[in-house]
Amino acid sequence: MPKISPELLSVLRCPVTGSPLVQEGEELVAAVAAASGVKPRYAIVDGIPLLLPPELLAAANAAGSGQRDSAAGGPPAV
């Protein structure tokens, strides 16, 4: 499990609530719940926190997979 440094955690904030983040296993969790009553959670991939709100994460993943296919010489995503 990649551990995020305390120095980095001290400056990171949840993009949804603006609250500090706490590491729980492979995720960062907002200290304060969003308007929905749920604390937003963010994955840590290869030691890098992915601080995208859930509604943007799916779009970013879709765009990223298309770019990887193109970079690998495969057909462009349509």
All heavy atoms as a GROMACS GRO file, in nm:
protein
  539
    1MET      N    1   0.084  -0.117   0.000
    1MET     CA    2   0.000   0.000   0.000
    1MET      C    3   0.089   0.124   0.000
    1MET      O    4   0.169   0.143   0.090
    1MET     CB    5  -0.089  -0.001   0.124
    1MET     CG    6  -0.147   0.133   0.159
    1MET     SD    7  -0.256   0.136   0.302
    1MET     CE    8  -0.146   0.105   0.436
    2PRO      N    9   0.075   0.211  -0.103
    2PRO     CA   10   0.153   0.334  -0.104
    2PRO      C   11   0.102   0.429   0.005
    2PRO      O   12  -0.017   0.453   0.016
    2PRO     CB   13   0.130   0.391  -0.243
    2PRO     CG   14   0.010   0.323  -0.296
    2PRO     CD   15  -0.005   0.195  -0.221
    3LYS      N   16   0.194   0.478   0.084
    3LYS     CA   17   0.159   0.570   0.192
    3LYS      C   18   0.183   0.712   0.143
    3LYS      O   19   0.292   0.745   0.096
    3LYS     CB   20   0.245   0.538   0.314
    3LYS     CG   21   0.221   0.626   0.432
    3LYS     CD   22   0.102   0.577   0.510
    3LYS     CE   23   0.094   0.654   0.641
    3LYS     NZ   24  -0.037   0.678   0.686
    4ILE      N   25   0.080   0.796   0.152
    4ILE     CA   26   0.094   0.936   0.114
    4ILE      C   27   0.164   1.008   0.230
    4ILE      O   28   0.128   0.989   0.346
    4ILE     CB   29  -0.044   0.999   0.087
    4ILE    CG1   30  -0.118   0.923  -0.023
    4ILE    CG2   31  -0.031   1.146   0.051
    4ILE    CD1   32  -0.051   0.923  -0.158
    5SER      N   33   0.261   1.090   0.198
    5SER     CA   34   0.338   1.158   0.303
    5SER      C   35   0.250   1.254   0.383
    5SER      O   36   0.157   1.314   0.327
    5SER     CB   37   0.456   1.234   0.243
    5SER     OG   38   0.410   1.351   0.178
    6PRO      N   39   0.278   1.268   0.511
    6PRO     CA   40   0.202   1.362   0.594
    6PRO      C   41   0.208   1.505   0.542
    6PRO      O   42   0.111   1.580   0.552
    6PRO     CB   43   0.268   1.351   0.732
    6PRO     CG   44   0.337   1.220   0.732
    6PRO     CD   45   0.376   1.193   0.590
    7GLU      N   46   0.321   1.543   0.482
    7GLU     CA   47   0.335   1.678   0.426
    7GLU      C   48   0.237   1.700   0.311
    7GLU      O   49   0.174   1.805   0.301
    7GLU     CB   50   0.478   1.702   0.378
    7GLU     CG   51   0.581   1.705   0.488
    7GLU     CD   52   0.629   1.564   0.528
    7GLU    OE1   53   0.603   1.466   0.455
    7GLU    OE2   54   0.693   1.553   0.634
    8LEU      N   55   0.225   1.601   0.224
    8LEU     CA   56   0.132   1.612   0.112
    8LEU      C   57  -0.012   1.612   0.163
    8LEU      O   58  -0.094   1.693   0.120
    8LEU     CB   59   0.153   1.499   0.011
    8LEU     CG   60   0.062   1.499  -0.111
    8LEU    CD1   61   0.071   1.631  -0.188
    8LEU    CD2   62   0.094   1.382  -0.202
    9LEU      N   63  -0.044   1.523   0.256
    9LEU     CA   64  -0.179   1.518   0.310
    9LEU      C   65  -0.218   1.650   0.376
    9LEU      O   66  -0.336   1.688   0.376
    9LEU     CB   67  -0.193   1.404   0.412
    9LEU     CG   68  -0.221   1.267   0.352
    9LEU    CD1   69  -0.222   1.161   0.462
    9LEU    CD2   70  -0.351   1.265   0.275
   10SER      N   71  -0.121   1.721   0.432
   10SER     CA   72  -0.153   1.846   0.501
   10SER      C   73  -0.200   1.956   0.405
   10SER      O   74  -0.267   2.050   0.447
   10SER     CB   75  -0.033   1.895   0.582
   10SER     OG   76   0.069   1.944   0.497
   11VAL      N   77  -0.167   1.943   0.276
   11VAL     CA   78  -0.208   2.045   0.179
   11VAL      C   79  -0.321   1.999   0.088
   11VAL      O   80  -0.387   2.082   0.026
   11VAL     CB   81  -0.089   2.096   0.094
   11VAL    CG1   82   0.013   2.165   0.180
   11VAL    CG2   83  -0.028   1.984   0.013
   12LEU      N   84  -0.344   1.869   0.077
   12LEU     CA   85  -0.450   1.819  -0.010
   12LEU      C   86  -0.587   1.846   0.052
   12LEU      O   87  -0.605   1.836   0.173
   12LEU     CB   88  -0.435   1.669  -0.033
   12LEU     CG   89  -0.318   1.625  -0.119
   12LEU    CD1   90  -0.315   1.472  -0.130
   12LEU    CD2   91  -0.325   1.687  -0.257
   13ARG      N   92  -0.684   1.878  -0.033
   13ARG     CA   93  -0.822   1.899   0.010
   13ARG      C   94  -0.916   1.827  -0.085
   13ARG      O   95  -0.887   1.811  -0.204
   13ARG     CB   96  -0.858   2.048   0.011
   13ARG     CG   97  -0.780   2.130   0.112
   13ARG     CD   98  -0.824   2.094   0.254
   13ARG     NE   99  -0.754   2.169   0.357
   13ARG     CZ  100  -0.650   2.122   0.425
   13ARG    NH1  101  -0.599   2.004   0.399
   13ARG    NH2  102  -0.594   2.193   0.519
   14CYS      N  103  -1.028   1.787  -0.033
   14CYS     CA  104  -1.131   1.722  -0.115
   14CYS      C  105  -1.186   1.825  -0.213
   14CYS      O  106  -1.226   1.935  -0.171
   14CYS     CB  107  -1.242   1.670  -0.024
   14CYS     SG  108  -1.385   1.608  -0.115
   15PRO      N  109  -1.191   1.794  -0.343
   15PRO     CA  110  -1.244   1.890  -0.440
   15PRO      C  111  -1.395   1.910  -0.428
   15PRO      O  112  -1.448   2.007  -0.479
   15PRO     CB  113  -1.206   1.829  -0.575
   15PRO     CG  114  -1.184   1.686  -0.549
   15PRO     CD  115  -1.138   1.674  -0.407
   16VAL      N  116  -1.464   1.820  -0.360
   16VAL     CA  117  -1.609   1.831  -0.345
   16VAL      C  118  -1.645   1.911  -0.220
   16VAL      O  119  -1.727   2.003  -0.225
   16VAL     CB  120  -1.675   1.691  -0.340
   16VAL    CG1  121  -1.824   1.701  -0.312
   16VAL    CG2  122  -1.650   1.616  -0.471
   17THR      N  123  -1.584   1.876  -0.106
   17THR     CA  124  -1.622   1.939   0.021
   17THR      C  125  -1.523   2.045   0.068
   17THR      O  126  -1.555   2.126   0.154
   17THR     CB  127  -1.632   1.833   0.132
   17THR    OG1  128  -1.503   1.779   0.159
   17THR    CG2  129  -1.730   1.724   0.096
   18GLY      N  130  -1.400   2.043   0.016
   18GLY     CA  131  -1.298   2.136   0.060
   18GLY      C  132  -1.233   2.096   0.192
   18GLY      O  133  -1.148   2.166   0.245
   19SER      N  134  -1.271   1.981   0.245
   19SER     CA  135  -1.219   1.935   0.373
   19SER      C  136  -1.086   1.861   0.356
   19SER      O  137  -1.054   1.815   0.246
   19SER     CB  138  -1.320   1.844   0.442
   19SER     OG  139  -1.336   1.723   0.370
   20PRO      N  140  -1.009   1.846   0.464
   20PRO     CA  141  -0.886   1.768   0.457
   20PRO      C  142  -0.916   1.622   0.420
   20PRO      O  143  -1.029   1.576   0.435
   20PRO     CB  144  -0.830   1.776   0.600
   20PRO     CG  145  -0.896   1.894   0.662
   20PRO     CD  146  -1.030   1.906   0.596
   21LEU      N  147  -0.812   1.554   0.373
   21LEU     CA  148  -0.826   1.413   0.335
   21LEU      C  149  -0.745   1.326   0.430
   21LEU      O  150  -0.640   1.368   0.480
   21LEU     CB  151  -0.776   1.393   0.192
   21LEU     CG  152  -0.857   1.465   0.084
   21LEU    CD1  153  -0.781   1.470  -0.046
   21LEU    CD2  154  -0.991   1.396   0.065
   22VAL      N  155  -0.796   1.206   0.455
   22VAL     CA  156  -0.730   1.109   0.542
   22VAL      C  157  -0.710   0.981   0.461
   22VAL      O  158  -0.801   0.939   0.389
   22VAL     CB  159  -0.819   1.079   0.665
   22VAL    CG1  160  -0.754   0.976   0.754
   22VAL    CG2  161  -0.847   1.207   0.742
   23GLN      N  162  -0.593   0.920   0.471
   23GLN     CA  163  -0.570   0.796   0.399
   23GLN      C  164  -0.629   0.679   0.475
   23GLN      O  165  -0.608   0.662   0.594
   23GLN     CB  166  -0.421   0.772   0.375
   23GLN     CG  167  -0.398   0.650   0.288
   23GLN     CD  168  -0.256   0.636   0.237
   23GLN    OE1  169  -0.170   0.720   0.263
   23GLN    NE2  170  -0.231   0.531   0.162
   24GLU      N  171  -0.708   0.599   0.403
   24GLU     CA  172  -0.764   0.474   0.454
   24GLU      C  173  -0.731   0.366   0.351
   24GLU      O  174  -0.798   0.355   0.249
   24GLU     CB  175  -0.915   0.484   0.474
   24GLU     CG  176  -0.955   0.575   0.587
   24GLU     CD  177  -1.106   0.577   0.611
   24GLU    OE1  178  -1.180   0.500   0.546
   24GLU    OE2  179  -1.149   0.659   0.694
   25GLY      N  180  -0.627   0.289   0.377
   25GLY     CA  181  -0.585   0.184   0.284
   25GLY      C  182  -0.539   0.243   0.153
   25GLY      O  183  -0.449   0.325   0.149
   26GLU      N  184  -0.604   0.203   0.044
   26GLU     CA  185  -0.567   0.246  -0.091
   26GLU      C  186  -0.647   0.368  -0.136
   26GLU      O  187  -0.653   0.396  -0.256
   26GLU     CB  188  -0.590   0.131  -0.190
   26GLU     CG  189  -0.506   0.008  -0.164
   26GLU     CD  190  -0.361   0.028  -0.201
   26GLU    OE1  191  -0.332   0.099  -0.299
   26GLU    OE2  192  -0.275  -0.029  -0.131
   27GLU      N  193  -0.710   0.438  -0.043
   27GLU     CA  194  -0.795   0.552  -0.078
   27GLU      C  195  -0.770   0.669   0.015
   27GLU      O  196  -0.723   0.653   0.127
   27GLU     CB  197  -0.943   0.515  -0.067
   27GLU     CG  198  -0.989   0.409  -0.163
   27GLU     CD  199  -1.136   0.378  -0.145
   27GLU    OE1  200  -1.181   0.356  -0.031
   27GLU    OE2  201  -1.206   0.377  -0.248
   28LEU      N  202  -0.806   0.788  -0.034
   28LEU     CA  203  -0.813   0.906   0.050
   28LEU      C  204  -0.960   0.934   0.071
   28LEU      O  205  -1.041   0.924  -0.022
   28LEU     CB  206  -0.746   1.025  -0.018
   28LEU     CG  207  -0.595   1.014  -0.038
   28LEU    CD1  208  -0.542   1.139  -0.108
   28LEU    CD2  209  -0.523   0.992   0.092
   29VAL      N  210  -0.996   0.970   0.194
   29VAL     CA  211  -1.136   0.993   0.230
   29VAL      C  212  -1.149   1.134   0.287
   29VAL      O  213  -1.068   1.176   0.369
   29VAL     CB  214  -1.184   0.890   0.336
   29VAL    CG1  215  -1.329   0.911   0.370
   29VAL    CG2  216  -1.160   0.748   0.285
   30ALA      N  217  -1.252   1.205   0.242
   30ALA     CA  218  -1.278   1.339   0.293
   30ALA      C  219  -1.315   1.333   0.440
   30ALA      O  220  -1.383   1.240   0.485
   30ALA     CB  221  -1.389   1.405   0.214
   31ALA      N  222  -1.272   1.432   0.516
   31ALA     CA  223  -1.303   1.438   0.659
   31ALA      C  224  -1.448   1.477   0.683
   31ALA      O  225  -1.504   1.449   0.789
   31ALA     CB  226  -1.209   1.537   0.728
   32VAL      N  227  -1.512   1.540   0.584
   32VAL     CA  228  -1.649   1.589   0.597
   32VAL      C  229  -1.734   1.528   0.486
   32VAL      O  230  -1.688   1.514   0.373
   32VAL     CB  231  -1.651   1.743   0.587
   32VAL    CG1  232  -1.792   1.797   0.588
   32VAL    CG2  233  -1.570   1.805   0.700
   33ALA      N  234  -1.857   1.493   0.520
   33ALA     CA  235  -1.948   1.436   0.420
   33ALA      C  236  -1.995   1.544   0.321
   33ALA      O  237  -2.006   1.662   0.356
   33ALA     CB  238  -2.068   1.373   0.489
   34ALA      N  239  -2.023   1.501   0.200
   34ALA     CA  240  -2.078   1.589   0.097
   34ALA      C  241  -2.226   1.611   0.125
   34ALA      O  242  -2.283   1.555   0.220
   34ALA     CB  243  -2.058   1.527  -0.041
   35ALA      N  244  -2.292   1.690   0.042
   35ALA     CA  245  -2.435   1.718   0.058
   35ALA      C  246  -2.518   1.591   0.056
   35ALA      O  247  -2.624   1.584   0.118
   35ALA     CB  248  -2.481   1.814  -0.050
   36SER      N  249  -2.468   1.488  -0.012
   36SER     CA  250  -2.540   1.360  -0.020
   36SER      C  251  -2.534   1.282   0.111
   36SER      O  252  -2.602   1.181   0.127
   36SER     CB  253  -2.480   1.274  -0.131
   36SER     OG  254  -2.346   1.241  -0.099
   37GLY      N  255  -2.449   1.327   0.204
   37GLY     CA  256  -2.432   1.257   0.332
   37GLY      C  257  -2.322   1.152   0.331
   37GLY      O  258  -2.296   1.088   0.431
   38VAL      N  259  -2.256   1.138   0.218
   38VAL     CA  260  -2.149   1.038   0.203
   38VAL      C  261  -2.014   1.110   0.193
   38VAL      O  262  -2.004   1.213   0.125
   38VAL     CB  263  -2.173   0.953   0.076
   38VAL    CG1  264  -2.060   0.855   0.054
   38VAL    CG2  265  -2.306   0.882   0.084
   39LYS      N  266  -1.913   1.056   0.258
   39LYS     CA  267  -1.779   1.113   0.247
   39LYS      C  268  -1.716   1.069   0.115
   39LYS      O  269  -1.705   0.949   0.090
   39LYS     CB  270  -1.691   1.067   0.363
   39LYS     CG  271  -1.732   1.124   0.497
   39LYS     CD  272  -1.638   1.078   0.607
   39LYS     CE  273  -1.676   1.137   0.739
   39LYS     NZ  274  -1.584   1.096   0.847
   40PRO      N  275  -1.679   1.164   0.030
   40PRO     CA  276  -1.615   1.126  -0.097
   40PRO      C  277  -1.485   1.049  -0.073
   40PRO      O  278  -1.411   1.076   0.022
   40PRO     CB  279  -1.586   1.261  -0.163
   40PRO     CG  280  -1.682   1.356  -0.100
   40PRO     CD  281  -1.698   1.307   0.040
   41ARG      N  282  -1.460   0.952  -0.161
   41ARG     CA  283  -1.340   0.868  -0.154
   41ARG      C  284  -1.266   0.879  -0.287
   41ARG      O  285  -1.327   0.884  -0.392
   41ARG     CB  286  -1.379   0.722  -0.127
   41ARG     CG  287  -1.463   0.704  -0.002
   41ARG     CD  288  -1.502   0.559   0.020
   41ARG     NE  289  -1.395   0.483   0.080
   41ARG     CZ  290  -1.367   0.480   0.210
   41ARG    NH1  291  -1.439   0.549   0.294
   41ARG    NH2  292  -1.268   0.408   0.257
   42TYR      N  293  -1.133   0.879  -0.279
   42TYR     CA  294  -1.050   0.894  -0.398
   42TYR      C  295  -0.942   0.786  -0.400
   42TYR      O  296  -0.873   0.765  -0.300
   42TYR     CB  297  -0.985   1.034  -0.399
   42TYR     CG  298  -1.088   1.143  -0.391
   42TYR    CD1  299  -1.124   1.199  -0.269
   42TYR    CD2  300  -1.154   1.186  -0.505
   42TYR    CE1  301  -1.221   1.297  -0.260
   42TYR    CE2  302  -1.251   1.284  -0.499
   42TYR     CZ  303  -1.285   1.340  -0.376
   42TYR     OH  304  -1.383   1.436  -0.368
   43ALA      N  305  -0.928   0.722  -0.513
   43ALA     CA  306  -0.830   0.614  -0.527
   43ALA      C  307  -0.688   0.671  -0.532
   43ALA      O  308  -0.666   0.786  -0.572
   43ALA     CB  309  -0.857   0.536  -0.655
   44ILE      N  310  -0.594   0.588  -0.489
   44ILE     CA  311  -0.451   0.617  -0.504
   44ILE      C  312  -0.397   0.514  -0.602
   44ILE      O  313  -0.402   0.395  -0.576
   44ILE     CB  314  -0.377   0.607  -0.369
   44ILE    CG1  315  -0.438   0.702  -0.267
   44ILE    CG2  316  -0.228   0.634  -0.388
   44ILE    CD1  317  -0.388   0.679  -0.125
   45VAL      N  318  -0.349   0.562  -0.718
   45VAL     CA  319  -0.298   0.473  -0.822
   45VAL      C  320  -0.149   0.500  -0.841
   45VAL      O  321  -0.110   0.614  -0.871
   45VAL     CB  322  -0.374   0.494  -0.955
   45VAL    CG1  323  -0.316   0.406  -1.064
   45VAL    CG2  324  -0.522   0.467  -0.935
   46ASP      N  325  -0.068   0.398  -0.820
   46ASP     CA  326   0.078   0.410  -0.832
   46ASP      C  327   0.132   0.524  -0.746
   46ASP      O  328   0.219   0.599  -0.788
   46ASP     CB  329   0.120   0.429  -0.978
   46ASP     CG  330   0.090   0.309  -1.064
   46ASP    OD1  331   0.093   0.196  -1.011
   46ASP    OD2  332   0.062   0.327  -1.184
   47GLY      N  333   0.074   0.541  -0.626
   47GLY     CA  334   0.119   0.644  -0.534
   47GLY      C  335   0.067   0.784  -0.563
   47GLY      O  336   0.103   0.878  -0.496
   48ILE      N  337  -0.022   0.797  -0.663
   48ILE     CA  338  -0.074   0.927  -0.702
   48ILE      C  339  -0.224   0.933  -0.669
   48ILE      O  340  -0.301   0.853  -0.720
   48ILE     CB  341  -0.054   0.953  -0.852
   48ILE    CG1  342   0.095   0.947  -0.884
   48ILE    CG2  343  -0.115   1.086  -0.893
   48ILE    CD1  344   0.125   0.946  -1.031
   49PRO      N  345  -0.265   1.028  -0.585
   49PRO     CA  346  -0.408   1.041  -0.554
   49PRO      C  347  -0.484   1.094  -0.676
   49PRO      O  348  -0.442   1.191  -0.739
   49PRO     CB  349  -0.412   1.144  -0.440
   49PRO     CG  350  -0.273   1.166  -0.397
   49PRO     CD  351  -0.183   1.120  -0.507
   50LEU      N  352  -0.595   1.029  -0.709
   50LEU     CA  353  -0.680   1.074  -0.820
   50LEU      C  354  -0.794   1.155  -0.761
   50LEU      O  355  -0.897   1.100  -0.723
   50LEU     CB  356  -0.734   0.954  -0.898
   50LEU     CG  357  -0.629   0.862  -0.959
   50LEU    CD1  358  -0.695   0.748  -1.034
   50LEU    CD2  359  -0.536   0.940  -1.051
   51LEU      N  360  -0.776   1.285  -0.755
   51LEU     CA  361  -0.873   1.372  -0.688
   51LEU      C  362  -0.975   1.428  -0.785
   51LEU      O  363  -0.991   1.549  -0.800
   51LEU     CB  364  -0.799   1.485  -0.615
   51LEU     CG  365  -0.703   1.441  -0.507
   51LEU    CD1  366  -0.636   1.560  -0.442
   51LEU    CD2  367  -0.774   1.357  -0.402
   52LEU      N  368  -1.046   1.339  -0.851
   52LEU     CA  369  -1.154   1.380  -0.939
   52LEU      C  370  -1.286   1.346  -0.875
   52LEU      O  371  -1.303   1.236  -0.822
   52LEU     CB  372  -1.144   1.307  -1.073
   52LEU     CG  373  -1.032   1.351  -1.166
   52LEU    CD1  374  -1.028   1.261  -1.289
   52LEU    CD2  375  -1.050   1.495  -1.207
   53PRO      N  376  -1.384   1.438  -0.880
   53PRO     CA  377  -1.516   1.404  -0.831
   53PRO      C  378  -1.570   1.284  -0.909
   53PRO      O  379  -1.537   1.265  -1.026
   53PRO     CB  380  -1.599   1.529  -0.860
   53PRO     CG  381  -1.498   1.640  -0.871
   53PRO     CD  382  -1.374   1.575  -0.926
   54PRO      N  383  -1.652   1.201  -0.845
   54PRO     CA  384  -1.700   1.077  -0.909
   54PRO      C  385  -1.760   1.098  -1.047
   54PRO      O  386  -1.738   1.017  -1.138
   54PRO     CB  387  -1.805   1.024  -0.811
   54PRO     CG  388  -1.768   1.085  -0.680
   54PRO     CD  389  -1.704   1.218  -0.711
   55GLU      N  390  -1.834   1.208  -1.067
   55GLU     CA  391  -1.898   1.230  -1.197
   55GLU      C  392  -1.796   1.258  -1.308
   55GLU      O  393  -1.823   1.234  -1.425
   55GLU     CB  394  -2.003   1.341  -1.191
   55GLU     CG  395  -1.949   1.476  -1.150
   55GLU     CD  396  -1.945   1.499  -1.000
   55GLU    OE1  397  -1.967   1.405  -0.922
   55GLU    OE2  398  -1.917   1.614  -0.960
   56LEU      N  399  -1.677   1.306  -1.272
   56LEU     CA  400  -1.574   1.331  -1.372
   56LEU      C  401  -1.479   1.214  -1.390
   56LEU      O  402  -1.413   1.202  -1.493
   56LEU     CB  403  -1.493   1.456  -1.334
   56LEU     CG  404  -1.570   1.588  -1.332
   56LEU    CD1  405  -1.477   1.700  -1.291
   56LEU    CD2  406  -1.632   1.616  -1.466
   57LEU      N  407  -1.472   1.126  -1.290
   57LEU     CA  408  -1.379   1.014  -1.296
   57LEU      C  409  -1.413   0.920  -1.411
   57LEU      O  410  -1.325   0.876  -1.485
   57LEU     CB  411  -1.378   0.937  -1.164
   57LEU     CG  412  -1.273   0.828  -1.151
   57LEU    CD1  413  -1.133   0.885  -1.172
   57LEU    CD2  414  -1.283   0.762  -1.015
   58ALA      N  415  -1.541   0.890  -1.432
   58ALA     CA  416  -1.581   0.801  -1.542
   58ALA      C  417  -1.543   0.862  -1.677
   58ALA      O  418  -1.491   0.792  -1.765
   58ALA     CB  419  -1.731   0.775  -1.537
   59ALA      N  420  -1.563   0.992  -1.693
   59ALA     CA  421  -1.528   1.059  -1.819
   59ALA      C  422  -1.377   1.057  -1.840
   59ALA      O  423  -1.329   1.034  -1.950
   59ALA     CB  424  -1.580   1.201  -1.820
   60ALA      N  425  -1.302   1.080  -1.733
   60ALA     CA  426  -1.155   1.078  -1.745
   60ALA      C  427  -1.105   0.939  -1.779
   60ALA      O  428  -1.013   0.924  -1.860
   60ALA     CB  429  -1.092   1.126  -1.614
   61ASN      N  430  -1.163   0.837  -1.719
   61ASN     CA  431  -1.122   0.700  -1.749
   61ASN      C  432  -1.153   0.665  -1.894
   61ASN      O  433  -1.073   0.602  -1.961
   61ASN     CB  434  -1.191   0.601  -1.655
   61ASN     CG  435  -1.133   0.604  -1.517
   61ASN    OD1  436  -1.019   0.643  -1.497
   61ASN    ND2  437  -1.212   0.564  -1.419
   62ALA      N  438  -1.269   0.708  -1.944
   62ALA     CA  439  -1.306   0.680  -2.082
   62ALA      C  440  -1.211   0.751  -2.178
   62ALA      O  441  -1.164   0.693  -2.275
   62ALA     CB  442  -1.450   0.722  -2.109
   63ALA      N  443  -1.179   0.876  -2.150
   63ALA     CA  444  -1.088   0.952  -2.236
   63ALA      C  445  -0.947   0.893  -2.228
   63ALA      O  446  -0.879   0.882  -2.329
   63ALA     CB  447  -1.086   1.098  -2.194
   64GLY      N  448  -0.906   0.853  -2.110
   64GLY     CA  449  -0.772   0.797  -2.093
   64GLY      C  450  -0.755   0.666  -2.166
   64GLY      O  451  -0.650   0.640  -2.225
   65SER      N  452  -0.857   0.582  -2.169
   65SER     CA  453  -0.845   0.454  -2.237
   65SER      C  454  -0.835   0.474  -2.387
   65SER      O  455  -0.763   0.403  -2.455
   65SER     CB  456  -0.962   0.361  -2.202
   65SER     OG  457  -1.084   0.412  -2.254
   66GLY      N  458  -0.902   0.574  -2.440
   66GLY     CA  459  -0.892   0.604  -2.582
   66GLY      C  460  -0.754   0.654  -2.618
   66GLY      O  461  -0.698   0.621  -2.722
   67GLN      N  462  -0.693   0.733  -2.531
   67GLN     CA  463  -0.559   0.785  -2.557
   67GLN      C  464  -0.456   0.674  -2.551
   67GLN      O  465  -0.363   0.671  -2.628
   67GLN     CB  466  -0.524   0.894  -2.456
   67GLN     CG  467  -0.605   1.020  -2.477
   67GLN     CD  468  -0.582   1.123  -2.369
   67GLN    OE1  469  -0.516   1.097  -2.269
   67GLN    NE2  470  -0.638   1.241  -2.387
   68ARG      N  471  -0.472   0.580  -2.458
   68ARG     CA  472  -0.377   0.469  -2.449
   68ARG      C  473  -0.383   0.383  -2.574
   68ARG      O  474  -0.282   0.339  -2.624
   68ARG     CB  475  -0.403   0.385  -2.324
   68ARG     CG  476  -0.352   0.450  -2.197
   68ARG     CD  477  -0.358   0.352  -2.082
   68ARG     NE  478  -0.493   0.316  -2.047
   68ARG     CZ  479  -0.570   0.383  -1.961
   68ARG    NH1  480  -0.523   0.490  -1.902
   68ARG    NH2  481  -0.692   0.344  -1.934
   69ASP      N  482  -0.504   0.360  -2.627
   69ASP     CA  483  -0.517   0.279  -2.748
   69ASP      C  484  -0.447   0.346  -2.864
   69ASP      O  485  -0.377   0.283  -2.941
   69ASP     CB  486  -0.665   0.257  -2.783
   69ASP     CG  487  -0.735   0.164  -2.684
   69ASP    OD1  488  -0.664   0.095  -2.608
   69ASP    OD2  489  -0.858   0.164  -2.683
   70SER      N  490  -0.464   0.479  -2.877
   70SER     CA  491  -0.400   0.552  -2.986
   70SER      C  492  -0.249   0.552  -2.971
   70SER      O  493  -0.176   0.535  -3.067
   70SER     CB  494  -0.452   0.696  -2.990
   70SER     OG  495  -0.589   0.697  -3.018
   71ALA      N  496  -0.202   0.569  -2.849
   71ALA     CA  497  -0.057   0.572  -2.825
   71ALA      C  498   0.006   0.437  -2.853
   71ALA      O  499   0.121   0.429  -2.891
   71ALA     CB  500  -0.029   0.616  -2.680
   72ALA      N  501  -0.070   0.330  -2.834
   72ALA     CA  502  -0.016   0.197  -2.854
   72ALA      C  503  -0.021   0.156  -3.002
   72ALA      O  504   0.015   0.046  -3.037
   72ALA     CB  505  -0.095   0.096  -2.769
   73GLY      N  506  -0.072   0.247  -3.087
   73GLY     CA  507  -0.077   0.215  -3.228
   73GLY      C  508  -0.208   0.152  -3.271
   73GLY      O  509  -0.226   0.114  -3.384
   74GLY      N  510  -0.302   0.142  -3.177
   74GLY     CA  511  -0.432   0.087  -3.209
   74GLY      C  512  -0.519   0.190  -3.275
   74GLY      O  513  -0.481   0.307  -3.292
   75PRO      N  514  -0.637   0.151  -3.315
   75PRO     CA  515  -0.727   0.246  -3.380
   75PRO      C  516  -0.774   0.352  -3.279
   75PRO      O  517  -0.784   0.325  -3.160
   75PRO     CB  518  -0.844   0.159  -3.427
   75PRO     CG  519  -0.838   0.039  -3.340
   75PRO     CD  520  -0.694   0.019  -3.304
   76PRO      N  521  -0.800   0.472  -3.325
   76PRO     CA  522  -0.846   0.577  -3.234
   76PRO      C  523  -0.985   0.544  -3.181
   76PRO      O  524  -1.064   0.478  -3.248
   76PRO     CB  525  -0.850   0.703  -3.322
   76PRO     CG  526  -0.850   0.654  -3.462
   76PRO     CD  527  -0.786   0.519  -3.462
   77ALA      N  528  -1.010   0.587  -3.060
   77ALA     CA  529  -1.141   0.565  -2.999
   77ALA      C  530  -1.245   0.648  -3.072
   77ALA      O  531  -1.219   0.762  -3.111
   77ALA     CB  532  -1.138   0.602  -2.851
   78VAL      N  533  -1.362   0.593  -3.093
   78VAL     CA  534  -1.466   0.664  -3.165
   78VAL      C  535  -1.578   0.699  -3.072
   78VAL      O  536  -1.612   0.634  -2.983
   78VAL     CB  537  -1.523   0.578  -3.280
   78VAL    CG1  538  -1.621   0.657  -3.361
   78VAL    CG2  539  -1.411   0.529  -3.367
   0.00000   0.00000   0.00000
